[in-house]
Amino acid sequence: MALDEVKVHSLSSSADISLGERKPVYIMFVDMCNSTKFKTYCLDGEIPDGIWIERQLIFLHRVMGIIQRFGGTIVKTIGDEVMCYFSRTIPAKSVLKCGTDTHSLFRAIDRYDNEHWKIFSRVSLDYGEVYDSNFGLLKPNTIDPVGLVVDRCARLNKEGNSGEVVFSSSLFALLDSKSQAKYSLSMERKELSGIGSSEFYRIVVE
């Protein structure tokens, strides 16, 4: 066990908590784009609050549905953002497909098929070991991931644009050779706040 990890376990014991074992998982964040802009549009047009709330709930419901279909576990919703994780036993290619397919969820909603109302999303994905911060608040056998992987995935989400999936080099390394060849040219490197230099890949979903 590394020295810094020994110190962390020592500190956790003195704080009456137990870090437990680290678990390898995929992390995914799905964020609805321009929701604040739409709220402002509703406010300026004196459109009832129920409209933007309904729009947000449709987004959350559809995103949570596709996550569950791909075998993911929803941890929490944060306003108009969904955080979830997938077991390491699920192929990386399948997790990535969940991310890309998410963008197609909102294309056939007639009510929102115009410039101001249309729903767009951005997705980030990462893979690595996390600790469990679930202190009995979530369902049994559900973890609340915490750690560098979660923080990095959250930062990567901010690098994405509408209709994009941004994913880390850690997830890229788990893809099959055909998929790696397909996405290798989209590699970028950037300093992420609180994370440092990070390599990631970008998919633009048509």
N, C-alpha and C positions, 0 to 999 in steps of 0.2 A: 504494500500500500504506500502510495506516495506521501511525502512528508506533509504537503498542504492538505491532503485528504485526512491524514491523522489529526491535524489541527482542527479541521472542520468537524470531525466526529467528536472531538473533545469538547468543542464549543457547544455542539448540539446536546451533548449529555448534560452540560452545566445549565442549559436553558430548558431542561425537562422535555426535550423532544428527541426523536430518533429518526435519523435520515433514512435508515433502511437501505436496501439495495437499489442500485441504479438499474433502470429498465430501458432497453432499446426500443424506441417507437418512432413512427413518422408523426410529425406535427403539421397541421394545416390551419391556416387562417383564411377565411373568406370575408371580404369586406364589400359592402355596397358603396358604389362610387357616387359622389355628388349628392349625398342625402341632405347635407346642410343647404346646398344650393336649392334643392327642391322644396325644403321647408320655407326658405326665404321667398321662393316663387309663390307658395301657397299663402304665406303671410301677406305679401304685397297684393295678391289677387283676392284677399279676403276669402280664401278657400278654407272650409272647416278643417280643424286638426285631424279629424277622423280620416281624411283622405291620405295624408302622409303617413299616419299610423297604420292604416290598412296596407299601404304600399310596402312599408317596412315589414309587416307581419307576413305578407306574401313572400317576400324575399327570404325571411328567416325560415319559414315553413318549407319552402322548396329546397333550400340549401341543406337543411337538416335531413330532409327526405333522401337526397342523393347520397349524403354521407353515410346514412344507415344502410342504403342499398349496397354500397361498396364495402360494408363491414367496418366502418369507422365508429368511434365512440365520441359523442358530443360532450364536451366539458362545460362550456358556458357560452352564453351570448353576451356581448358587450355592446349595448346599443344596437347598431346595425352591422355588427361583426360577429362571426361564429368562429370559435376555436374548437378543434377536435384533434383526436389522435387515432392512428391505426397501428395494429399489432405488427411486429416485425415479420410475422408469418405470412402477411399479405405481400404479394410481389410488388416491387417498386413501380413497375409499369402500370399496374392496376391503380395504385394510389395516384399516380400522375394522371391517369385517364379520368379519375374522379374529379381532379382539379380542372382539366380541360373541358369535360362535359358539363361542369357547373355553369359555364357561360351560356350554354344553349337553353337553360331553364326558363329564360325570360323573353324569348323571341316571339312566342305565340300568344302573348297577352294583349288582346286587341285594345283593351282600355288604356294600356300604357304604351301604345305604339305611336308615340309622337315625340317631338323634340324635347319637351319639358318632362314628360311623364315616364319615358322609357327607363327600364331598370338595367343597370350595368354593374358588373362585379370585377374584382381583382382577387387573385389567389396567390398565396405563397405556401411553399412546402419545404420541409427540412427533415433530416433524420439524425438520430443520435441518442445518447443515454440521458435520461432525466431522473429526477427524484420525484417522489409522490408527496404533494402537499395536501392531500385529502385527509382532513381530520374528522371524518365521519359526516361531512356535509353532502357528499355525493352518494349515489347508489353503491351497494356492495360490489366489490371487484372492479370498481371504476377508479382510475387514478386522476389526480389533478396535476399534470406535469409542470415541473419547474426546473429551470436550469438554463445553461447557455443556448441550447438548441431552441428553446421556446423564445428566448429573447431575440436570437438571430432571425428566427422565422417572422417574428413581429416586425423587425427592422426591414426584412426583405419585402414584406407586404407593402411598405411605404415606397419601395423602389418600383413597384408595379404600376401599370396604367390600366385603364378600363379594357377588359377583354384579354388580359394577359395572365399567364401563370409564371411566377418566378420561383425557381427552386435551387437549392444549395448543391455544392459539389459533393456533399456527403450522400445525398440522394442520387445524384448523377452516377456515382461510383457503383451503385447497386443495380443500375439498369443493364440490360443485355447489350451486347456489342453493337447490334443493329440500331438500337435506340440511341446509344452514345454517339454513334457516327452521325445520326440524324440531327442531334442537338448540339454537337461539339462546337459548331461555328457561332453559336449564340452566347458563348462564354463571355462574361464580364468580370471585372474585379474592381472593388470599391471599398473605401473606408466607411464602415458602418458605425454610427455612434454607439459607444459603449461595448463594441464588439471587436473592432479592428479591421484589418484588411480581410475581405471575404470574397471568395470566388462563387459566382452563381450563374444561372442560365435563365433564358427568357423565351417563353413561347407566346406568340401572338395568335390567338384563336380567331379564325375568320368567321 
